[in-house]
Amino acid sequence: MAAALMAIRFYSKSDTHREFSNCRAVRRKFELHPELKAMLLATGEEELIESVPTDTYWGVGRDGTGLNLLGKIIARIRVELRVGG
């Protein structure tokens, strides 16, 4: 039982680190490319969806039930860019 809990905690830390690293990289992409930043800001408040049929972690997957973490990260960056420039 303890080993299973350790594995769950490790997996959770790994995911958090992966999401943080991806968020930094994506933010930097929009900072370095003003044309992409403008395109992102032009989406207004629309939901952003990473539509990759084989990825249910970063995207929505084939059936649309995935986590869409990349879409959520980009939406959060959109808000940050709008507020802080």
VENVEN-V784614 format. One record per residue. N is the residue number from 1. RES is the residue in one small letter. PHI is phi in whole degrees, 0 to 359 (none if undefined). OMEGA is omega in whole degrees, -180 to 180 (999 if undefined). NEAR is the number of other C-alpha atoms within 8 Angstrom. Layout:
N/RES/PHI/OMEGA/NEAR + N/RES/PHI/OMEGA/NEAR
This chain:
1/m/none/-180/4 + 2/a/298/179/5 + 3/a/297/179/6 + 4/a/295/178/7 + 5/l/294/178/8 + 6/m/298/-180/8 + 7/a/296/179/8 + 8/i/295/179/8 + 9/r/298/180/8 + 10/f/298/180/8 + 11/y/300/180/8 + 12/s/296/178/8 + 13/k/297/180/8 + 14/s/298/179/8 + 15/d/297/-180/8 + 16/t/298/179/8 + 17/h/296/-180/8 + 18/r/298/179/8 + 19/e/294/179/9 + 20/f/297/180/8 + 21/s/297/180/8 + 22/n/295/-180/8 + 23/c/298/179/11 + 24/r/298/-179/8 + 25/a/295/-179/8 + 26/v/293/178/9 + 27/r/302/-179/10 + 28/r/298/179/8 + 29/k/302/-179/8 + 30/f/285/176/10 + 31/e/290/-176/8 + 32/l/276/-175/6 + 33/h/235/-177/8 + 34/p/303/-180/8 + 35/e/292/177/6 + 36/l/289/177/8 + 37/k/300/179/10 + 38/a/298/178/8 + 39/m/297/180/8 + 40/l/296/-179/9 + 41/l/296/179/10 + 42/a/290/179/6 + 43/t/285/178/7 + 44/g/63/-179/6 + 45/e/252/-179/4 + 46/e/300/174/5 + 47/e/291/180/6 + 48/l/257/-175/8 + 49/i/235/172/10 + 50/e/274/-173/10 + 51/s/259/177/7 + 52/v/240/-174/10 + 53/p/300/-175/10 + 54/t/260/-176/6 + 55/d/234/179/11 + 56/t/261/177/14 + 57/y/266/180/10 + 58/w/279/-177/12 + 59/g/240/-178/17 + 60/v/265/179/18 + 61/g/74/-176/14 + 62/r/296/-175/10 + 63/d/262/176/7 + 64/g/79/-177/6 + 65/t/256/-179/8 + 66/g/292/-176/12 + 67/l/287/180/9 + 68/n/56/-177/13 + 69/l/296/179/10 + 70/l/294/177/10 + 71/g/301/180/13 + 72/k/291/178/10 + 73/i/296/-179/9 + 74/i/295/177/12 + 75/a/296/178/10 + 76/r/295/178/8 + 77/i/295/178/10 + 78/r/302/178/10 + 79/v/297/-180/8 + 80/e/298/179/9 + 81/l/294/-180/9 + 82/r/293/-177/8 + 83/v/281/-173/6 + 84/g/255/180/5 + 85/g/84/999/5
